[in-house]
Amino acid sequence: MASNSKGSSAASPPPPPSAWTKQQNKQFERALAVYDTDAPDRWHSVARYMGGTKSAEEVRRHYERLVADVEQIEAGNAPSSLGYGAAPPAGRGGAAAVERSMKYLKLQ
């Protein structure tokens, strides 16, 4: 049986988020528009759409950070930590606001 080099049986914390380029953020937005909340196996599908550059776990965490940023922006707090320039349209916050704003993206 392989031993843990740190000698701890506790689960390790998730790795820090990897950097996302502007192009990857655009691709992520397009993927969210294609694979909405009702899509089966959404995060795996979004990861495949990303061309293998991000895992399903990475895209899920990125989405959660995006939702948190939207909530903070709508509350009038700090600007986005994900590099998005403008706040989404005002309305109900959280995931619903993100999903609504994805429907209005210009896909280029």
Biopython code that builds the backbone (N, CA, C, O; Angstrom):
import numpy as np
from Bio.PDB.StructureBuilder import StructureBuilder

atoms = [
    (1, "MET", "N", (0.844, -1.178, 0.000)),
    (1, "MET", "CA", (0.000, 0.000, 0.000)),
    (1, "MET", "C", (0.884, 1.234, 0.000)),
    (1, "MET", "O", (1.805, 1.337, 0.810)),
    (2, "ALA", "N", (0.613, 2.173, -0.900)),
    (2, "ALA", "CA", (1.428, 3.380, -1.017)),
    (2, "ALA", "C", (1.132, 4.311, 0.136)),
    (2, "ALA", "O", (-0.019, 4.474, 0.540)),
    (3, "SER", "N", (2.187, 4.923, 0.664)),
    (3, "SER", "CA", (1.973, 5.845, 1.773)),
    (3, "SER", "C", (1.949, 7.271, 1.280)),
    (3, "SER", "O", (2.551, 7.602, 0.259)),
    (4, "ASN", "N", (1.258, 8.099, 2.004)),
    (4, "ASN", "CA", (1.177, 9.526, 1.701)),
    (4, "ASN", "C", (2.449, 10.170, 2.215)),
    (4, "ASN", "O", (2.802, 9.990, 3.381)),
    (5, "SER", "N", (3.152, 10.923, 1.362)),
    (5, "SER", "CA", (4.430, 11.510, 1.760)),
    (5, "SER", "C", (4.279, 12.520, 2.897)),
    (5, "SER", "O", (5.242, 12.784, 3.617)),
    (6, "LYS", "N", (3.099, 13.079, 3.066)),
    (6, "LYS", "CA", (2.877, 14.047, 4.142)),
    (6, "LYS", "C", (2.371, 13.368, 5.407)),
    (6, "LYS", "O", (2.301, 13.990, 6.467)),
    (7, "GLY", "N", (2.019, 12.086, 5.294)),
    (7, "GLY", "CA", (1.572, 11.347, 6.452)),
    (7, "GLY", "C", (0.188, 11.742, 6.935)),
    (7, "GLY", "O", (-0.143, 11.490, 8.094)),
    (8, "SER", "N", (-0.616, 12.340, 6.104)),
    (8, "SER", "CA", (-1.948, 12.786, 6.507)),
    (8, "SER", "C", (-2.995, 12.044, 5.707)),
    (8, "SER", "O", (-2.840, 11.849, 4.501)),
    (9, "SER", "N", (-4.061, 11.629, 6.372)),
    (9, "SER", "CA", (-5.142, 10.959, 5.664)),
    (9, "SER", "C", (-6.257, 11.930, 5.286)),
    (9, "SER", "O", (-7.227, 11.532, 4.642)),
    (10, "ALA", "N", (-6.132, 13.201, 5.678)),
    (10, "ALA", "CA", (-7.150, 14.204, 5.361)),
    (10, "ALA", "C", (-7.096, 14.543, 3.862)),
    (10, "ALA", "O", (-6.034, 14.503, 3.239)),
    (11, "ALA", "N", (-8.234, 14.869, 3.317)),
    (11, "ALA", "CA", (-8.303, 15.248, 1.904)),
    (11, "ALA", "C", (-7.546, 16.553, 1.683)),
    (11, "ALA", "O", (-7.626, 17.478, 2.491)),
    (12, "SER", "N", (-6.819, 16.610, 0.588)),
    (12, "SER", "CA", (-6.057, 17.828, 0.299)),
    (12, "SER", "C", (-6.983, 18.889, -0.288)),
    (12, "SER", "O", (-7.978, 18.555, -0.931)),
    (13, "PRO", "N", (-6.665, 20.155, -0.073)),
    (13, "PRO", "CA", (-7.504, 21.219, -0.623)),
    (13, "PRO", "C", (-7.389, 21.242, -2.136)),
    (13, "PRO", "O", (-6.399, 20.760, -2.686)),
    (14, "PRO", "N", (-8.396, 21.799, -2.823)),
    (14, "PRO", "CA", (-8.331, 21.846, -4.282)),
    (14, "PRO", "C", (-7.155, 22.706, -4.721)),
    (14, "PRO", "O", (-6.761, 23.633, -4.013)),
    (15, "PRO", "N", (-6.592, 22.400, -5.889)),
    (15, "PRO", "CA", (-5.465, 23.193, -6.377)),
    (15, "PRO", "C", (-5.915, 24.618, -6.675)),
    (15, "PRO", "O", (-7.097, 24.856, -6.925)),
    (16, "PRO", "N", (-4.980, 25.567, -6.652)),
    (16, "PRO", "CA", (-5.354, 26.945, -6.969)),
    (16, "PRO", "C", (-5.860, 27.029, -8.409)),
    (16, "PRO", "O", (-5.462, 26.230, -9.257)),
    (17, "PRO", "N", (-6.729, 27.988, -8.682)),
    (17, "PRO", "CA", (-7.268, 28.083, -10.039)),
    (17, "PRO", "C", (-6.175, 28.403, -11.044)),
    (17, "PRO", "O", (-5.296, 29.225, -10.786)),
    (18, "SER", "N", (-6.241, 27.748, -12.187)),
    (18, "SER", "CA", (-5.281, 28.057, -13.234)),
    (18, "SER", "C", (-5.754, 29.323, -13.955)),
    (18, "SER", "O", (-6.942, 29.646, -13.958)),
    (19, "ALA", "N", (-4.824, 30.014, -14.550)),
    (19, "ALA", "CA", (-5.151, 31.261, -15.238)),
    (19, "ALA", "C", (-5.996, 30.967, -16.477)),
    (19, "ALA", "O", (-5.784, 29.977, -17.177)),
    (20, "TRP", "N", (-6.942, 31.839, -16.722)),
    (20, "TRP", "CA", (-7.790, 31.737, -17.902)),
    (20, "TRP", "C", (-7.488, 32.930, -18.796)),
    (20, "TRP", "O", (-7.476, 34.071, -18.333)),
    (21, "THR", "N", (-7.247, 32.671, -20.062)),
    (21, "THR", "CA", (-6.999, 33.750, -21.007)),
    (21, "THR", "C", (-8.323, 34.371, -21.427)),
    (21, "THR", "O", (-9.391, 33.803, -21.197)),
    (22, "LYS", "N", (-8.240, 35.534, -22.043)),
    (22, "LYS", "CA", (-9.447, 36.187, -22.560)),
    (22, "LYS", "C", (-10.143, 35.271, -23.567)),
    (22, "LYS", "O", (-11.370, 35.171, -23.575)),
    (23, "GLN", "N", (-9.365, 34.610, -24.407)),
    (23, "GLN", "CA", (-9.930, 33.690, -25.398)),
    (23, "GLN", "C", (-10.637, 32.515, -24.721)),
    (23, "GLN", "O", (-11.717, 32.110, -25.153)),
    (24, "GLN", "N", (-10.037, 31.967, -23.667)),
    (24, "GLN", "CA", (-10.672, 30.865, -22.942)),
    (24, "GLN", "C", (-11.954, 31.316, -22.266)),
    (24, "GLN", "O", (-12.930, 30.566, -22.236)),
    (25, "ASN", "N", (-11.973, 32.536, -21.718)),
    (25, "ASN", "CA", (-13.202, 33.050, -21.118)),
    (25, "ASN", "C", (-14.304, 33.177, -22.164)),
    (25, "ASN", "O", (-15.454, 32.836, -21.887)),
    (26, "LYS", "N", (-13.976, 33.657, -23.355)),
    (26, "LYS", "CA", (-14.974, 33.760, -24.434)),
    (26, "LYS", "C", (-15.483, 32.372, -24.816)),
    (26, "LYS", "O", (-16.682, 32.167, -25.003)),
    (27, "GLN", "N", (-14.550, 31.422, -24.928)),
    (27, "GLN", "CA", (-14.930, 30.054, -25.272)),
    (27, "GLN", "C", (-15.815, 29.463, -24.173)),
    (27, "GLN", "O", (-16.775, 28.749, -24.463)),
    (28, "PHE", "N", (-15.496, 29.757, -22.934)),
    (28, "PHE", "CA", (-16.284, 29.305, -21.790)),
    (28, "PHE", "C", (-17.701, 29.878, -21.862)),
    (28, "PHE", "O", (-18.673, 29.159, -21.633)),
    (29, "GLU", "N", (-17.820, 31.172, -22.179)),
    (29, "GLU", "CA", (-19.136, 31.807, -22.316)),
    (29, "GLU", "C", (-19.952, 31.125, -23.413)),
    (29, "GLU", "O", (-21.144, 30.869, -23.242)),
    (30, "ARG", "N", (-19.304, 30.835, -24.534)),
    (30, "ARG", "CA", (-20.011, 30.154, -25.626)),
    (30, "ARG", "C", (-20.464, 28.766, -25.186)),
    (30, "ARG", "O", (-21.576, 28.340, -25.500)),
    (31, "ALA", "N", (-19.599, 28.063, -24.457)),
    (31, "ALA", "CA", (-19.948, 26.722, -23.983)),
    (31, "ALA", "C", (-21.142, 26.776, -23.038)),
    (31, "ALA", "O", (-22.014, 25.909, -23.094)),
    (32, "LEU", "N", (-21.190, 27.790, -22.166)),
    (32, "LEU", "CA", (-22.336, 27.916, -21.254)),
    (32, "LEU", "C", (-23.619, 28.192, -22.024)),
    (32, "LEU", "O", (-24.695, 27.755, -21.615)),
    (33, "ALA", "N", (-23.516, 28.912, -23.132)),
    (33, "ALA", "CA", (-24.694, 29.177, -23.956)),
    (33, "ALA", "C", (-25.175, 27.898, -24.648)),
    (33, "ALA", "O", (-26.375, 27.702, -24.838)),
    (34, "VAL", "N", (-24.237, 27.039, -25.021)),
    (34, "VAL", "CA", (-24.579, 25.781, -25.691)),
    (34, "VAL", "C", (-25.108, 24.764, -24.689)),
    (34, "VAL", "O", (-26.118, 24.103, -24.935)),
    (35, "TYR", "N", (-24.419, 24.643, -23.557)),
    (35, "TYR", "CA", (-24.783, 23.645, -22.541)),
    (35, "TYR", "C", (-25.405, 24.353, -21.346)),
    (35, "TYR", "O", (-24.711, 24.723, -20.399)),
    (36, "ASP", "N", (-26.719, 24.537, -21.400)),
    (36, "ASP", "CA", (-27.394, 25.263, -20.316)),
    (36, "ASP", "C", (-27.552, 24.380, -19.090)),
    (36, "ASP", "O", (-27.059, 23.253, -19.051)),
    (37, "THR", "N", (-28.237, 24.901, -18.103)),
    (37, "THR", "CA", (-28.346, 24.207, -16.816)),
    (37, "THR", "C", (-29.033, 22.852, -16.909)),
    (37, "THR", "O", (-28.855, 22.011, -16.028)),
    (38, "ASP", "N", (-29.814, 22.625, -17.960)),
    (38, "ASP", "CA", (-30.514, 21.351, -18.108)),
    (38, "ASP", "C", (-29.700, 20.309, -18.867)),
    (38, "ASP", "O", (-30.129, 19.161, -18.986)),
    (39, "ALA", "N", (-28.529, 20.691, -19.383)),
    (39, "ALA", "CA", (-27.722, 19.753, -20.163)),
    (39, "ALA", "C", (-27.196, 18.635, -19.260)),
    (39, "ALA", "O", (-26.657, 18.894, -18.184)),
    (40, "PRO", "N", (-27.359, 17.391, -19.714)),
    (40, "PRO", "CA", (-26.800, 16.291, -18.917)),
    (40, "PRO", "C", (-25.271, 16.355, -18.954)),
    (40, "PRO", "O", (-24.675, 16.676, -19.983)),
    (41, "ASP", "N", (-24.658, 16.047, -17.834)),
    (41, "ASP", "CA", (-23.201, 16.015, -17.748)),
    (41, "ASP", "C", (-22.590, 17.343, -18.220)),
    (41, "ASP", "O", (-21.615, 17.371, -18.971)),
    (42, "ARG", "N", (-23.196, 18.430, -17.753)),
    (42, "ARG", "CA", (-22.853, 19.779, -18.228)),
    (42, "ARG", "C", (-21.366, 20.097, -18.148)),
    (42, "ARG", "O", (-20.790, 20.562, -19.132)),
    (43, "TRP", "N", (-20.735, 19.863, -17.018)),
    (43, "TRP", "CA", (-19.351, 20.303, -16.839)),
    (43, "TRP", "C", (-18.387, 19.503, -17.690)),
    (43, "TRP", "O", (-17.380, 20.042, -18.150)),
    (44, "HIS", "N", (-18.673, 18.229, -17.910)),
    (44, "HIS", "CA", (-17.836, 17.438, -18.820)),
    (44, "HIS", "C", (-18.010, 17.935, -20.256)),
    (44, "HIS", "O", (-17.044, 17.997, -21.016)),
    (45, "SER", "N", (-19.235, 18.286, -20.621)),
    (45, "SER", "CA", (-19.486, 18.809, -21.967)),
    (45, "SER", "C", (-18.797, 20.154, -22.179)),
    (45, "SER", "O", (-18.216, 20.400, -23.236)),
    (46, "VAL", "N", (-18.865, 21.023, -21.170)),
    (46, "VAL", "CA", (-18.194, 22.327, -21.267)),
    (46, "VAL", "C", (-16.686, 22.125, -21.375)),
    (46, "VAL", "O", (-16.027, 22.802, -22.163)),
    (47, "ALA", "N", (-16.133, 21.200, -20.590)),
    (47, "ALA", "CA", (-14.695, 20.922, -20.653)),
    (47, "ALA", "C", (-14.298, 20.424, -22.040)),
    (47, "ALA", "O", (-13.264, 20.831, -22.567)),
    (48, "ARG", "N", (-15.102, 19.553, -22.632)),
    (48, "ARG", "CA", (-14.812, 19.081, -24.000)),
    (48, "ARG", "C", (-14.869, 20.240, -24.985)),
    (48, "ARG", "O", (-14.039, 20.329, -25.890)),
    (49, "TYR", "N", (-15.842, 21.126, -24.814)),
    (49, "TYR", "CA", (-15.977, 22.303, -25.675)),
    (49, "TYR", "C", (-14.727, 23.177, -25.586)),
    (49, "TYR", "O", (-14.345, 23.834, -26.554)),
    (50, "MET", "N", (-14.104, 23.174, -24.423)),
    (50, "MET", "CA", (-12.887, 23.967, -24.203)),
    (50, "MET", "C", (-11.672, 23.343, -24.890)),
    (50, "MET", "O", (-10.575, 23.895, -24.816)),
    (51, "GLY", "N", (-11.848, 22.227, -25.543)),
    (51, "GLY", "CA", (-10.761, 21.610, -26.310)),
    (51, "GLY", "C", (-9.738, 20.885, -25.465)),
    (51, "GLY", "O", (-8.596, 20.699, -25.885)),
    (52, "GLY", "N", (-10.143, 20.474, -24.271)),
    (52, "GLY", "CA", (-9.224, 19.732, -23.424)),
    (52, "GLY", "C", (-8.258, 20.596, -22.631)),
    (52, "GLY", "O", (-7.367, 20.072, -21.963)),
    (53, "THR", "N", (-8.422, 21.919, -22.697)),
    (53, "THR", "CA", (-7.518, 22.809, -21.959)),
    (53, "THR", "C", (-7.900, 22.932, -20.493)),
    (53, "THR", "O", (-7.086, 23.354, -19.672)),
    (54, "LYS", "N", (-9.130, 22.568, -20.158)),
    (54, "LYS", "CA", (-9.626, 22.652, -18.778)),
    (54, "LYS", "C", (-10.384, 21.369, -18.459)),
    (54, "LYS", "O", (-11.008, 20.765, -19.332)),
    (55, "SER", "N", (-10.321, 20.967, -17.200)),
    (55, "SER", "CA", (-11.055, 19.779, -16.755)),
    (55, "SER", "C", (-12.490, 20.168, -16.391)),
    (55, "SER", "O", (-12.817, 21.349, -16.271)),
    (56, "ALA", "N", (-13.329, 19.161, -16.220)),
    (56, "ALA", "CA", (-14.709, 19.401, -15.799)),
    (56, "ALA", "C", (-14.732, 20.113, -14.447)),
    (56, "ALA", "O", (-15.556, 21.000, -14.221)),
    (57, "GLU", "N", (-13.827, 19.723, -13.550)),
    (57, "GLU", "CA", (-13.760, 20.366, -12.241)),
    (57, "GLU", "C", (-13.324, 21.831, -12.373)),
    (57, "GLU", "O", (-13.851, 22.696, -11.673)),
    (58, "GLU", "N", (-12.373, 22.111, -13.259)),
    (58, "GLU", "CA", (-11.918, 23.493, -13.450)),
    (58, "GLU", "C", (-13.040, 24.377, -13.993)),
    (58, "GLU", "O", (-13.210, 25.507, -13.536)),
    (59, "VAL", "N", (-13.816, 23.869, -14.972)),
    (59, "VAL", "CA", (-14.888, 24.700, -15.525)),
    (59, "VAL", "C", (-16.007, 24.890, -14.515)),
    (59, "VAL", "O", (-16.631, 25.950, -14.476)),
    (60, "ARG", "N", (-16.272, 23.867, -13.688)),
    (60, "ARG", "CA", (-17.294, 24.016, -12.652)),
    (60, "ARG", "C", (-16.864, 25.075, -11.634)),
    (60, "ARG", "O", (-17.665, 25.931, -11.257)),
    (61, "ARG", "N", (-15.612, 25.023, -11.189)),
    (61, "ARG", "CA", (-15.117, 26.021, -10.234)),
    (61, "ARG", "C", (-15.110, 27.424, -10.855)),
    (61, "ARG", "O", (-15.424, 28.405, -10.180)),
    (62, "HIS", "N", (-14.753, 27.514, -12.137)),
    (62, "HIS", "CA", (-14.739, 28.813, -12.811)),
    (62, "HIS", "C", (-16.158, 29.388, -12.857)),
    (62, "HIS", "O", (-16.354, 30.588, -12.661)),
    (63, "TYR", "N", (-17.134, 28.532, -13.116)),
    (63, "TYR", "CA", (-18.532, 28.960, -13.128)),
    (63, "TYR", "C", (-18.953, 29.452, -11.741)),
    (63, "TYR", "O", (-19.619, 30.480, -11.618)),
    (64, "GLU", "N", (-18.564, 28.719, -10.708)),
    (64, "GLU", "CA", (-18.917, 29.132, -9.345)),
    (64, "GLU", "C", (-18.297, 30.491, -9.012)),
    (64, "GLU", "O", (-18.939, 31.322, -8.369)),
    (65, "ARG", "N", (-17.056, 30.721, -9.444)),
    (65, "ARG", "CA", (-16.427, 32.031, -9.224)),
    (65, "ARG", "C", (-17.143, 33.113, -10.022)),
    (65, "ARG", "O", (-17.302, 34.235, -9.543)),
    (66, "LEU", "N", (-17.573, 32.784, -11.232)),
    (66, "LEU", "CA", (-18.313, 33.734, -12.058)),
    (66, "LEU", "C", (-19.620, 34.116, -11.376)),
    (66, "LEU", "O", (-19.969, 35.296, -11.327)),
    (67, "VAL", "N", (-20.339, 33.143, -10.857)),
    (67, "VAL", "CA", (-21.590, 33.413, -10.146)),
    (67, "VAL", "C", (-21.324, 34.309, -8.939)),
    (67, "VAL", "O", (-22.051, 35.274, -8.704)),
    (68, "ALA", "N", (-20.281, 33.987, -8.175)),
    (68, "ALA", "CA", (-19.943, 34.806, -7.003)),
    (68, "ALA", "C", (-19.588, 36.230, -7.425)),
    (68, "ALA", "O", (-19.977, 37.188, -6.757)),
    (69, "ASP", "N", (-18.853, 36.379, -8.528)),
    (69, "ASP", "CA", (-18.499, 37.712, -9.023)),
    (69, "ASP", "C", (-19.740, 38.493, -9.436)),
    (69, "ASP", "O", (-19.862, 39.679, -9.127)),
    (70, "VAL", "N", (-20.659, 37.833, -10.133)),
    (70, "VAL", "CA", (-21.895, 38.503, -10.553)),
    (70, "VAL", "C", (-22.660, 38.992, -9.333)),
    (70, "VAL", "O", (-23.173, 40.110, -9.321)),
    (71, "GLU", "N", (-22.734, 38.152, -8.309)),
    (71, "GLU", "CA", (-23.432, 38.549, -7.085)),
    (71, "GLU", "C", (-22.760, 39.760, -6.448)),
    (71, "GLU", "O", (-23.445, 40.677, -5.995)),
    (72, "GLN", "N", (-21.427, 39.776, -6.406)),
    (72, "GLN", "CA", (-20.696, 40.904, -5.819)),
    (72, "GLN", "C", (-20.880, 42.176, -6.641)),
    (72, "GLN", "O", (-21.078, 43.257, -6.087)),
    (73, "ILE", "N", (-20.814, 42.043, -7.953)),
    (73, "ILE", "CA", (-20.979, 43.207, -8.834)),
    (73, "ILE", "C", (-22.380, 43.785, -8.688)),
    (73, "ILE", "O", (-22.547, 44.998, -8.569)),
    (74, "GLU", "N", (-23.382, 42.915, -8.696)),
    (74, "GLU", "CA", (-24.767, 43.382, -8.556)),
    (74, "GLU", "C", (-25.016, 44.008, -7.196)),
    (74, "GLU", "O", (-25.899, 44.854, -7.055)),
    (75, "ALA", "N", (-24.248, 43.602, -6.193)),
    (75, "ALA", "CA", (-24.382, 44.184, -4.859)),
    (75, "ALA", "C", (-23.609, 45.499, -4.750)),
    (75, "ALA", "O", (-23.640, 46.156, -3.710)),
    (76, "GLY", "N", (-22.915, 45.881, -5.828)),
    (76, "GLY", "CA", (-22.170, 47.139, -5.839)),
    (76, "GLY", "C", (-20.798, 47.033, -5.212)),
    (76, "GLY", "O", (-20.206, 48.045, -4.837)),
    (77, "ASN", "N", (-20.287, 45.823, -5.096)),
    (77, "ASN", "CA", (-18.980, 45.614, -4.490)),
    (77, "ASN", "C", (-17.876, 45.584, -5.545)),
    (77, "ASN", "O", (-18.052, 46.074, -6.660)),
    (78, "ALA", "N", (-16.767, 45.016, -5.185)),
    (78, "ALA", "CA", (-15.545, 45.004, -5.992)),
    (78, "ALA", "C", (-15.778, 44.526, -7.424)),
    (78, "ALA", "O", (-16.701, 43.757, -7.692)),
    (79, "PRO", "N", (-14.928, 44.992, -8.340)),
    (79, "PRO", "CA", (-15.019, 44.528, -9.730)),
    (79, "PRO", "C", (-14.675, 43.049, -9.844)),
    (79, "PRO", "O", (-14.145, 42.446, -8.910)),
    (80, "SER", "N", (-14.979, 42.488, -10.977)),
    (80, "SER", "CA", (-14.796, 41.075, -11.237)),
    (80, "SER", "C", (-13.364, 40.623, -11.042)),
    (80, "SER", "O", (-12.431, 41.314, -11.451)),
    (81, "SER", "N", (-13.180, 39.463, -10.417)),
    (81, "SER", "CA", (-11.855, 38.874, -10.249)),
    (81, "SER", "C", (-11.497, 37.965, -11.417)),
    (81, "SER", "O", (-10.383, 37.444, -11.474)),
    (82, "LEU", "N", (-12.419, 37.769, -12.341)),
    (82, "LEU", "CA", (-12.182, 36.860, -13.457)),
    (82, "LEU", "C", (-11.758, 37.578, -14.733)),
    (82, "LEU", "O", (-11.530, 36.927, -15.753)),
    (83, "GLY", "N", (-11.649, 38.881, -14.699)),
    (83, "GLY", "CA", (-11.188, 39.600, -15.873)),
    (83, "GLY", "C", (-12.300, 40.017, -16.821)),
    (83, "GLY", "O", (-12.012, 40.454, -17.935)),
    (84, "TYR", "N", (-13.543, 39.899, -16.423)),
    (84, "TYR", "CA", (-14.641, 40.367, -17.250)),
    (84, "TYR", "C", (-14.748, 41.866, -17.059)),
    (84, "TYR", "O", (-14.750, 42.346, -15.926)),
    (85, "GLY", "N", (-14.837, 42.613, -18.151)),
    (85, "GLY", "CA", (-14.780, 44.056, -18.082)),
    (85, "GLY", "C", (-16.018, 44.735, -17.555)),
    (85, "GLY", "O", (-15.906, 45.646, -16.735)),
    (86, "ALA", "N", (-17.188, 44.332, -17.987)),
    (86, "ALA", "CA", (-18.404, 45.053, -17.623)),
    (86, "ALA", "C", (-19.330, 44.166, -16.812)),
    (86, "ALA", "O", (-19.337, 42.944, -16.954)),
    (87, "ALA", "N", (-20.096, 44.802, -15.973)),
    (87, "ALA", "CA", (-21.081, 44.074, -15.178)),
    (87, "ALA", "C", (-22.208, 43.596, -16.077)),
    (87, "ALA", "O", (-22.538, 44.266, -17.055)),
    (88, "PRO", "N", (-22.806, 42.452, -15.767)),
    (88, "PRO", "CA", (-23.942, 41.970, -16.528)),
    (88, "PRO", "C", (-25.161, 42.839, -16.264)),
    (88, "PRO", "O", (-25.165, 43.634, -15.324)),
    (89, "PRO", "N", (-26.205, 42.695, -17.091)),
    (89, "PRO", "CA", (-27.406, 43.479, -16.863)),
    (89, "PRO", "C", (-27.950, 43.252, -15.457)),
    (89, "PRO", "O", (-27.862, 42.150, -14.916)),
    (90, "ALA", "N", (-28.508, 44.298, -14.877)),
    (90, "ALA", "CA", (-29.063, 44.188, -13.527)),
    (90, "ALA", "C", (-30.268, 43.266, -13.537)),
    (90, "ALA", "O", (-30.942, 43.119, -14.557)),
    (91, "GLY", "N", (-30.526, 42.669, -12.438)),
    (91, "GLY", "CA", (-31.658, 41.755, -12.317)),
    (91, "GLY", "C", (-31.416, 40.862, -11.135)),
    (91, "GLY", "O", (-30.636, 41.199, -10.244)),
    (92, "ARG", "N", (-32.079, 39.719, -11.116)),
    (92, "ARG", "CA", (-31.869, 38.785, -10.026)),
    (92, "ARG", "C", (-30.454, 38.263, -10.101)),
    (92, "ARG", "O", (-29.932, 38.037, -11.193)),
    (93, "GLY", "N", (-29.828, 38.070, -8.959)),
    (93, "GLY", "CA", (-28.422, 37.705, -8.911)),
    (93, "GLY", "C", (-28.161, 36.223, -9.061)),
    (93, "GLY", "O", (-29.066, 35.423, -9.294)),
    (94, "GLY", "N", (-26.908, 35.892, -8.921)),
    (94, "GLY", "CA", (-26.469, 34.517, -8.892)),
    (94, "GLY", "C", (-26.476, 33.821, -10.233)),
    (94, "GLY", "O", (-26.347, 34.443, -11.288)),
    (95, "ALA", "N", (-26.630, 32.503, -10.158)),
    (95, "ALA", "CA", (-26.548, 31.671, -11.351)),
    (95, "ALA", "C", (-27.594, 32.060, -12.390)),
    (95, "ALA", "O", (-27.313, 32.028, -13.589)),
    (96, "ALA", "N", (-28.780, 32.422, -11.953)),
    (96, "ALA", "CA", (-29.826, 32.805, -12.907)),
    (96, "ALA", "C", (-29.395, 34.013, -13.725)),
    (96, "ALA", "O", (-29.656, 34.071, -14.927)),
    (97, "ALA", "N", (-28.741, 34.979, -13.091)),
    (97, "ALA", "CA", (-28.271, 36.167, -13.814)),
    (97, "ALA", "C", (-27.201, 35.791, -14.817)),
    (97, "ALA", "O", (-27.186, 36.305, -15.935)),
    (98, "VAL", "N", (-26.309, 34.901, -14.428)),
    (98, "VAL", "CA", (-25.266, 34.458, -15.355)),
    (98, "VAL", "C", (-25.905, 33.761, -16.543)),
    (98, "VAL", "O", (-25.554, 34.033, -17.691)),
    (99, "GLU", "N", (-26.839, 32.866, -16.272)),
    (99, "GLU", "CA", (-27.493, 32.138, -17.359)),
    (99, "GLU", "C", (-28.242, 33.084, -18.301)),
    (99, "GLU", "O", (-28.195, 32.926, -19.520)),
    (100, "ARG", "N", (-28.937, 34.074, -17.717)),
    (100, "ARG", "CA", (-29.647, 35.046, -18.562)),
    (100, "ARG", "C", (-28.672, 35.828, -19.426)),
    (100, "ARG", "O", (-28.928, 36.050, -20.609)),
    (101, "SER", "N", (-27.556, 36.246, -18.842)),
    (101, "SER", "CA", (-26.614, 37.064, -19.609)),
    (101, "SER", "C", (-25.959, 36.243, -20.721)),
    (101, "SER", "O", (-25.582, 36.808, -21.748)),
    (102, "MET", "N", (-25.815, 34.942, -20.548)),
    (102, "MET", "CA", (-25.233, 34.103, -21.584)),
    (102, "MET", "C", (-26.109, 34.084, -22.848)),
    (102, "MET", "O", (-25.595, 33.934, -23.956)),
    (103, "LYS", "N", (-27.402, 34.234, -22.681)),
    (103, "LYS", "CA", (-28.326, 34.207, -23.821)),
    (103, "LYS", "C", (-28.168, 35.431, -24.711)),
    (103, "LYS", "O", (-28.582, 35.413, -25.870)),
    (104, "TYR", "N", (-27.571, 36.498, -24.178)),
    (104, "TYR", "CA", (-27.453, 37.737, -24.927)),
    (104, "TYR", "C", (-26.048, 37.993, -25.451)),
    (104, "TYR", "O", (-25.757, 39.079, -25.953)),
    (105, "LEU", "N", (-25.184, 37.003, -25.336)),
    (105, "LEU", "CA", (-23.816, 37.173, -25.825)),
    (105, "LEU", "C", (-23.799, 37.191, -27.352)),
    (105, "LEU", "O", (-24.582, 36.503, -28.007)),
    (106, "LYS", "N", (-22.906, 37.978, -27.890)),
    (106, "LYS", "CA", (-22.659, 37.931, -29.325)),
    (106, "LYS", "C", (-21.642, 36.839, -29.552)),
    (106, "LYS", "O", (-20.509, 36.934, -29.079)),
    (107, "LEU", "N", (-22.028, 35.815, -30.261)),
    (107, "LEU", "CA", (-21.092, 34.741, -30.550)),
    (107, "LEU", "C", (-20.352, 35.106, -31.824)),
    (107, "LEU", "O", (-20.950, 35.207, -32.896)),
    (108, "GLN", "N", (-19.065, 35.299, -31.700)),
    (108, "GLN", "CA", (-18.255, 35.712, -32.852)),
    (108, "GLN", "C", (-17.413, 34.588, -33.347)),
    (108, "GLN", "O", (-16.666, 34.754, -34.312)),
]
sb = StructureBuilder()
sb.init_structure("model")
sb.init_model(0)
sb.init_chain("A")
sb.init_seg("    ")
for serial, (resi, resn, name, xyz) in enumerate(atoms, 1):
    if name == "N":
        sb.init_residue(resn, " ", resi, " ")
    sb.init_atom(name, np.array(xyz, "f"), 0.0, 1.0, " ", f" {name:<3s}", serial, name[0])
structure = sb.get_structure()
